[in-house]
Amino acid sequence: MRKLPTIALVLAAVGGAALYFVPGWNVAPAEGSYRTAKAERGEIVATVSATGTINPTTTVIVGSQLSGQVVEILADYNSEVKAGQVVARLNQDQIRARLDAARADLAQMRAQRLVSEGQIEKVKAETEKARAAQVDMEAQVTRNEALLADTDRIFKRQNDLRTRGFAADAAVDTARATRDAQEAALASARAQVNSAKAAIVGLAADLQVAQANLAAVTAQGQQREAAVRQIEVDLSNSEIKSPVNGVIVQRNVELGATVAASLQAPVLFLIADDLSRMEIAANIDETDIGRIKTGQRATFTVNAFPGRNFDGVVKQVRLGSQNVQNVVIYTTIISIENPRRELLPGMTANLRVETERRDDVVRIPNAALRWRPPSLAEQPIGAAGPAGAPAGPQRRASGGNSGEFLEAIKTEIKPGADQLREIEAAFADMRKSFMAGAGDGDAG
């Protein structure tokens, strides 16, 4: 069996002995002025008391990014909503008109892009045609060069035969004309080759222009697409949606009201994330905050349910302090379960945080350590005790009842050998002190 700590035993023994040694303490009390209690085994719990406010674990503010008139409200106070659910709508007429215009501009840009792409393909085709023509002209040049060489040989031969008298002048003239014609055809073919090369250079420039035009049209098309997406986002934002699963705890908008979101998003709804799990923001004095640790058990009551205790656990001790009327306090978050949703946001909780606990120990009421004896003036020294008992100092000096009290300690509490020696020494010192005090009183 565990022993009561020595200091507690000595204090209890000294307190009990004082009833017999201090003048006036053993006077019979008035009936009903004392309570008796046995030392018993049980738990001793040290707690820190505080007050706090019950809040949802997460409260989401739902506002509007657009200005406009509210034409539909699809959720009210205490409505349970899902993430993505529409809770209100703004007027969408102007947004839809802008969206139609932006889509028309986008379609126009896409058509221009098709035209630019067609122009590029046309220039490429013409370039290929010019290159083929250049090849053909180059072949014509080669052919004409061969024909020119042949006609030139014929002319020289006819001219030589005429010199020797074997050919007529007409044959020489014909050969000369044929050669000159071939020279002209060769020059024409070479000119056409140069023209084809120039056309190819021009078509290359046209291709660059067409490609630049296509890039510009493509950029404008992307700009139009971005404008369409922006207006589609505005159209989507005209539907006010819940970002989380939860319960609407506050609604700040009425049907037909105009929402102005010029500088900041107006607050339309407050949605509590999950009311089955909530938390208490408690203010703990700086003198007690050192005893508060994460994971400690807490109990609390609320005025709405008198006589009922609720449980919680210390979740967080926030480091930021506040000074309230020259008192430094720290906010402590207590996590609580609320499966039946009895506890509502904003309720005041009276908390007791369990900082230490001892189970199965010997305990006595605190009143036994706080009792104060009646004034010595009420029982003059030497006066007769109750029921004809001897005067206070003589009777107490005998130590009869103190021996009985010491025996009671040995029997009921059963202290160890070391504890018993300390208790007996304390009794002896107290007896000597009270005897000396009694002698001084008699001498007086």
C-alpha positions as CSV (number, residue, x, y, z in Angstrom):
1,M,0.0,0.0,0.0
2,R,1.4,3.4,-0.9
3,K,2.4,5.7,2.0
4,L,1.2,9.2,2.4
5,P,4.2,11.6,1.9
6,T,6.1,12.4,5.1
7,I,5.5,16.1,4.9
8,A,1.8,15.6,4.6
9,L,1.8,13.2,7.5
10,V,3.7,15.6,9.7
11,L,1.4,18.5,8.8
12,A,-1.6,16.4,9.5
13,A,-0.1,15.2,12.8
14,V,0.9,18.7,13.9
15,G,-2.5,20.0,13.0
16,G,-4.2,17.3,15.0
17,A,-1.9,17.7,17.9
18,A,-2.6,21.4,18.0
19,L,-6.2,20.6,18.9
20,Y,-4.8,19.3,22.2
21,F,-1.9,21.6,23.0
22,V,-2.9,25.1,21.9
23,P,-5.0,26.9,24.5
24,G,-8.6,27.1,23.6
25,W,-8.4,24.6,20.7
26,N,-9.8,21.7,22.7
27,V,-12.9,23.6,23.7
28,A,-16.0,21.7,22.7
29,P,-17.2,23.3,19.5
30,A,-20.7,24.3,19.0
31,E,-22.8,21.5,17.4
32,G,-22.6,21.5,13.6
33,S,-19.5,23.8,13.4
34,Y,-17.2,21.0,12.1
35,R,-17.3,18.4,9.4
36,T,-15.5,15.2,9.6
37,A,-14.0,13.3,6.7
38,K,-11.8,10.2,6.4
39,A,-8.5,10.2,4.6
40,E,-9.3,8.1,1.5
41,R,-7.7,7.0,-1.7
42,G,-8.7,8.5,-5.0
43,E,-7.5,10.9,-7.7
44,I,-6.1,14.4,-7.2
45,V,-6.3,16.8,-10.2
46,A,-4.7,20.2,-10.7
47,T,-6.6,22.4,-13.2
48,V,-6.5,25.8,-14.8
49,S,-9.8,27.6,-15.2
50,A,-10.5,29.9,-18.1
51,T,-13.3,31.1,-20.4
52,G,-13.5,31.0,-24.1
53,T,-15.7,31.1,-27.2
54,I,-16.8,28.1,-29.2
55,N,-16.0,28.5,-32.9
56,P,-16.1,26.3,-36.0
57,T,-12.7,24.8,-36.9
58,T,-12.8,26.7,-40.2
59,T,-15.0,29.5,-41.2
60,V,-15.0,30.4,-44.9
61,I,-16.0,33.9,-46.1
62,V,-17.8,33.7,-49.5
63,G,-17.9,36.9,-51.5
64,S,-18.3,38.2,-55.0
65,Q,-15.6,39.2,-57.5
66,L,-18.1,40.9,-59.7
67,S,-20.5,43.8,-59.3
68,G,-24.1,43.2,-60.2
69,Q,-27.7,42.7,-59.0
70,V,-28.5,39.6,-57.0
71,V,-31.3,37.8,-59.0
72,E,-31.3,34.4,-57.1
73,I,-30.6,33.3,-53.6
74,L,-30.4,29.5,-53.4
75,A,-29.3,29.0,-49.8
76,D,-30.3,30.4,-46.4
77,Y,-29.3,30.4,-42.8
78,N,-28.4,26.9,-41.5
79,S,-28.5,25.4,-45.0
80,E,-26.0,22.5,-45.6
81,V,-24.1,23.1,-48.8
82,K,-21.6,21.1,-50.8
83,A,-18.4,22.3,-52.4
84,G,-19.2,23.8,-55.8
85,Q,-22.9,24.2,-55.0
86,V,-24.4,27.5,-56.3
87,V,-25.8,29.6,-53.4
88,A,-26.6,32.8,-55.3
89,R,-26.6,34.3,-58.8
90,L,-25.9,37.8,-60.2
91,N,-27.6,39.2,-63.3
92,Q,-25.8,37.7,-66.4
93,D,-27.4,39.7,-69.3
94,Q,-24.5,42.1,-69.8
95,I,-21.9,39.4,-69.4
96,R,-23.6,37.2,-71.9
97,A,-23.7,40.1,-74.4
98,R,-20.0,40.7,-74.0
99,L,-19.3,37.0,-74.4
100,D,-21.3,36.9,-77.7
101,A,-19.3,39.9,-79.1
102,A,-16.0,38.4,-78.0
103,R,-16.8,35.1,-79.6
104,A,-17.7,36.8,-82.9
105,D,-14.4,38.7,-82.8
106,L,-12.7,35.4,-82.2
107,A,-14.5,33.8,-85.2
108,Q,-13.4,36.7,-87.4
109,M,-9.8,36.2,-86.3
110,R,-10.0,32.5,-87.1
111,A,-11.3,33.3,-90.6
112,Q,-8.5,35.7,-91.2
113,R,-6.0,33.1,-90.0
114,L,-7.5,30.7,-92.6
115,V,-7.1,33.4,-95.3
116,S,-3.5,34.0,-94.3
117,E,-2.7,30.3,-94.3
118,G,-4.3,30.0,-97.8
119,Q,-2.1,32.9,-99.0
120,I,0.9,31.2,-97.7
121,E,0.0,28.0,-99.5
122,K,-0.7,29.9,-102.7
123,V,2.7,31.7,-102.6
124,K,4.4,28.3,-102.0
125,A,2.6,26.8,-105.0
126,E,3.6,29.8,-107.2
127,T,7.2,29.5,-106.0
128,E,7.2,25.8,-107.0
129,K,5.8,26.7,-110.4
130,A,8.4,29.4,-110.9
131,R,11.1,27.0,-110.0
132,A,9.8,24.5,-112.5
133,A,9.6,27.2,-115.1
134,Q,13.2,28.1,-114.3
135,V,14.3,24.5,-114.8
136,D,12.4,24.4,-118.2
137,M,14.0,27.7,-119.3
138,E,17.4,26.4,-118.3
139,A,16.7,23.3,-120.5
140,Q,15.6,25.6,-123.3
141,V,18.9,27.4,-123.0
142,T,20.8,24.2,-123.2
143,R,18.8,23.1,-126.3
144,N,19.1,26.5,-128.0
145,E,22.9,26.4,-127.3
146,A,23.1,23.0,-129.1
147,L,20.9,24.2,-132.0
148,L,23.0,27.4,-132.3
149,A,26.2,25.3,-132.5
150,D,24.6,23.1,-135.2
151,T,23.4,26.0,-137.3
152,D,26.7,27.8,-136.9
153,R,28.5,24.7,-138.3
154,I,26.0,24.5,-141.2
155,F,26.5,28.2,-142.0
156,K,30.3,27.8,-142.0
157,R,30.1,24.7,-144.2
158,Q,27.8,26.4,-146.8
159,N,30.0,29.5,-146.8
160,D,33.1,27.3,-147.4
161,L,31.3,25.5,-150.3
162,R,30.3,28.8,-151.9
163,T,33.9,30.0,-151.8
164,R,34.9,26.9,-153.8
165,G,31.9,27.4,-156.1
166,F,29.9,24.4,-155.0
167,A,27.0,26.2,-153.1
168,A,24.7,28.9,-154.1
169,D,24.4,32.2,-152.3
170,A,20.8,31.4,-151.3
171,A,21.9,28.4,-149.4
172,V,24.5,30.5,-147.5
173,D,22.0,33.1,-146.7
174,T,19.5,30.5,-145.4
175,A,22.2,29.0,-143.2
176,R,23.1,32.4,-141.9
177,A,19.5,33.3,-141.1
178,T,19.0,30.0,-139.3
179,R,22.1,30.6,-137.1
180,D,20.9,34.2,-136.2
181,A,17.5,32.9,-135.3
182,Q,19.1,30.3,-132.9
183,E,21.2,33.0,-131.3
184,A,18.0,35.1,-130.7
185,A,16.2,32.0,-129.2
186,L,19.1,31.3,-126.9
187,A,19.1,34.9,-125.7
188,S,15.3,34.7,-125.1
189,A,15.7,31.5,-123.2
190,R,18.4,33.0,-121.0
191,A,16.2,36.0,-120.3
192,Q,13.4,33.7,-119.3
193,V,15.7,31.9,-116.9
194,N,16.6,35.2,-115.3
195,S,12.9,36.2,-115.1
196,A,12.1,32.9,-113.4
197,K,14.8,33.5,-110.8
198,A,13.5,37.0,-110.1
199,A,10.0,35.6,-109.8
200,I,11.2,33.1,-107.3
201,V,12.9,35.8,-105.2
202,G,9.7,37.9,-105.3
203,L,7.6,34.9,-104.3
204,A,10.0,34.3,-101.3
205,A,9.4,37.9,-100.2
206,D,5.6,37.3,-100.6
207,L,5.9,34.2,-98.5
208,Q,7.6,36.1,-95.7
209,V,4.9,38.7,-95.8
210,A,2.2,36.1,-95.7
211,Q,3.9,34.3,-92.8
212,A,4.2,37.6,-90.9
213,N,0.6,38.3,-91.6
214,L,-0.3,34.8,-90.3
215,A,1.7,35.4,-87.1
216,A,-0.1,38.7,-86.5
217,V,-3.5,37.1,-87.1
218,T,-2.5,34.2,-84.8
219,A,-1.6,36.6,-82.0
220,Q,-4.8,38.6,-82.4
221,G,-6.7,35.3,-82.3
222,Q,-5.0,34.3,-79.1
223,Q,-5.9,37.7,-77.7
224,R,-9.5,37.2,-78.7
225,E,-9.4,33.7,-77.1
226,A,-8.1,35.2,-73.8
227,A,-10.9,37.8,-73.9
228,V,-13.5,35.0,-74.4
229,R,-12.0,33.0,-71.5
230,Q,-12.0,36.1,-69.3
231,I,-15.7,36.8,-70.0
232,E,-16.5,33.1,-69.5
233,V,-14.7,33.3,-66.1
234,D,-16.8,36.4,-65.3
235,L,-19.9,34.5,-66.3
236,S,-18.9,31.6,-64.0
237,N,-18.2,34.1,-61.2
238,S,-21.7,35.5,-61.5
239,E,-22.7,32.2,-59.9
240,I,-21.7,32.4,-56.2
241,K,-20.5,28.9,-55.2
242,S,-19.6,27.3,-51.9
243,P,-15.9,26.5,-51.8
244,V,-16.3,23.8,-49.1
245,N,-18.8,21.4,-47.5
246,G,-20.4,23.0,-44.6
247,V,-23.3,25.0,-43.0
248,I,-24.2,28.6,-43.7
249,V,-24.0,30.4,-40.4
250,Q,-24.5,34.0,-41.8
251,R,-26.1,35.5,-44.9
252,N,-25.5,39.2,-45.7
253,V,-27.3,39.6,-49.0
254,E,-30.9,40.0,-50.0
255,L,-32.7,39.3,-53.2
256,G,-32.5,42.3,-55.6
257,A,-29.6,43.9,-53.8
258,T,-26.8,45.3,-55.8
259,V,-23.3,44.0,-55.0
260,A,-20.4,46.4,-55.5
261,A,-17.0,44.8,-55.7
262,S,-15.0,47.7,-56.9
263,L,-12.4,47.8,-54.1
264,Q,-12.8,44.6,-52.2
265,A,-15.0,41.5,-52.4
266,P,-18.2,42.0,-50.3
267,V,-19.0,39.3,-47.8
268,L,-22.2,37.5,-48.8
269,F,-22.1,34.3,-46.8
270,L,-20.2,32.8,-43.9
271,I,-19.9,29.0,-44.1
272,A,-18.7,26.8,-41.2
273,D,-16.7,24.0,-42.5
274,D,-17.9,21.2,-40.1
275,L,-19.9,21.8,-37.0
276,S,-19.4,18.2,-35.8
277,R,-15.8,19.3,-34.9
278,M,-15.3,22.6,-33.3
279,E,-12.8,24.4,-31.2
280,I,-12.7,26.8,-28.2
281,A,-10.4,29.9,-28.2
282,A,-9.6,30.3,-24.6
283,N,-7.7,33.2,-23.0
284,I,-5.1,31.9,-20.5
285,D,-3.4,34.2,-18.0
286,E,0.4,34.4,-18.3
287,T,0.7,33.0,-14.7
288,D,-0.9,29.7,-15.9
289,I,0.2,29.4,-19.5
290,G,3.4,27.6,-18.4
291,R,1.3,24.7,-17.2
292,I,-0.7,24.3,-20.4
293,K,0.6,21.7,-22.9
294,T,-0.6,20.3,-26.2
295,G,-2.7,17.1,-25.7
296,Q,-3.9,17.9,-22.1
297,R,-7.5,17.0,-21.4
298,A,-10.0,19.8,-20.8
299,T,-13.6,19.8,-19.6
300,F,-16.1,22.7,-20.0
301,T,-19.7,23.7,-19.4
302,V,-22.0,26.1,-21.3
303,N,-24.9,28.0,-20.1
304,A,-27.2,26.4,-22.6
305,F,-26.8,23.0,-20.9
306,P,-26.4,23.6,-17.2
307,G,-25.1,20.6,-15.2
308,R,-23.5,18.9,-18.3
309,N,-19.8,18.5,-18.8
310,F,-18.2,18.4,-22.2
311,D,-14.7,17.1,-23.1
312,G,-11.9,18.5,-25.2
313,V,-8.2,18.4,-25.9
314,V,-5.6,21.2,-26.0
315,K,-4.7,21.5,-29.7
316,Q,-2.5,24.6,-29.7
317,V,-1.0,27.2,-27.5
318,R,-0.5,30.3,-29.7
319,L,2.7,32.2,-29.1
320,G,1.3,35.7,-29.8
321,S,0.2,37.5,-26.6
322,Q,-2.4,40.1,-25.9
323,N,-2.5,42.8,-23.3
324,V,-6.0,43.2,-21.9
325,Q,-6.4,45.7,-19.1
326,N,-2.7,45.3,-18.2
327,V,-3.0,41.5,-18.0
328,V,-1.0,39.4,-20.5
329,I,-3.0,36.6,-21.9
330,Y,-2.3,33.8,-24.5
331,T,-4.9,32.3,-26.8
332,T,-5.2,28.5,-26.4
333,I,-7.2,26.4,-28.8
334,I,-9.2,23.5,-27.4
335,S,-10.4,20.9,-29.9
336,I,-13.8,19.5,-29.2
337,E,-16.2,16.9,-30.7
338,N,-19.8,17.9,-31.4
339,P,-21.4,14.9,-33.1
340,R,-24.9,15.9,-32.2
341,R,-24.3,19.6,-33.0
342,E,-25.6,20.7,-29.7
343,L,-22.8,23.3,-29.3
344,L,-23.3,26.3,-31.4
345,P,-20.8,28.9,-32.7
346,G,-20.4,31.8,-30.3
347,M,-21.3,30.0,-27.1
348,T,-19.3,30.9,-24.0
349,A,-17.4,27.9,-22.5
350,N,-16.3,27.7,-18.9
351,L,-13.1,25.7,-19.1
352,R,-11.0,23.6,-16.8
353,V,-7.8,22.4,-18.3
354,E,-6.3,19.4,-16.5
355,T,-2.6,20.1,-16.0
356,E,-1.7,17.3,-13.6
357,R,-3.3,14.2,-12.2
358,R,-2.4,11.6,-9.5
359,D,-4.5,8.5,-9.3
360,D,-5.0,6.1,-6.4
361,V,-3.4,8.3,-3.7
362,V,-4.4,9.1,-0.1
363,R,-6.2,12.5,-0.1
364,I,-7.8,14.7,2.5
365,P,-10.1,17.7,2.0
366,N,-8.4,21.1,1.4
367,A,-10.5,22.4,4.3
368,A,-8.4,20.4,6.7
369,L,-5.4,22.5,5.8
370,R,-7.2,25.8,5.9
371,W,-9.1,25.6,9.2
372,R,-8.4,28.4,11.7
373,P,-8.9,28.0,15.5
374,P,-11.2,30.3,17.5
375,S,-9.7,33.3,19.2
376,L,-7.7,32.7,22.3
377,A,-9.7,35.4,24.0
378,E,-12.8,33.3,23.9
379,Q,-11.2,30.7,26.3
380,P,-9.1,32.2,29.1
381,I,-6.2,30.2,30.4
382,G,-7.1,28.3,33.5
383,A,-10.8,28.3,32.9
384,A,-12.6,25.0,33.3
385,G,-13.1,22.9,30.2
386,P,-16.4,21.5,29.1
387,A,-18.1,18.9,31.3
388,G,-15.9,19.8,34.2
389,A,-12.6,19.0,32.4
390,P,-9.4,20.4,34.0
391,A,-8.2,23.9,33.0
392,G,-6.7,24.0,29.5
393,P,-2.9,24.1,30.2
394,Q,-3.0,21.4,32.9
395,R,-5.1,19.0,30.9
396,R,-3.2,19.5,27.7
397,A,0.1,19.2,29.4
398,S,-0.9,15.7,30.4
399,G,-0.7,14.6,26.8
400,G,-3.3,11.9,27.3
401,N,-5.3,12.7,24.2
402,S,-2.2,13.5,22.1
403,G,-1.1,9.9,22.7
404,E,-4.5,8.6,21.5
405,F,-4.1,10.8,18.4
406,L,-0.7,9.4,17.7
407,E,-2.0,5.9,18.1
408,A,-4.8,6.7,15.7
409,I,-2.2,7.9,13.1
410,K,-0.3,4.6,13.5
411,T,-3.4,2.5,13.2
412,E,-5.3,4.3,10.4
413,I,-2.5,5.7,8.2
414,K,0.3,3.2,9.0
415,P,3.3,5.4,8.3
416,G,6.7,3.9,7.6
417,A,9.5,3.8,10.3
418,D,11.2,7.0,9.1
419,Q,7.9,8.8,8.8
420,L,6.8,7.6,12.3
421,R,10.1,8.9,13.8
422,E,9.6,12.3,12.2
423,I,6.0,12.5,13.5
424,E,7.0,11.5,17.0
425,A,9.8,14.1,17.0
426,A,7.3,16.7,15.8
427,F,5.0,15.7,18.7
428,A,7.8,15.9,21.2
429,D,8.9,19.4,20.0
430,M,5.3,20.6,20.1
431,R,4.7,19.2,23.5
432,K,7.8,21.0,24.9
433,S,6.8,24.3,23.2
434,F,3.3,24.1,24.6
435,M,4.5,23.1,28.1
436,A,6.9,26.1,28.1
437,G,4.1,28.3,26.9
438,A,1.7,27.0,29.6
439,G,4.4,27.6,32.3
440,D,4.8,31.2,31.1
441,G,1.0,31.6,31.3
442,D,0.9,30.3,34.9
443,A,3.7,32.6,35.9
444,G,1.8,35.5,34.5
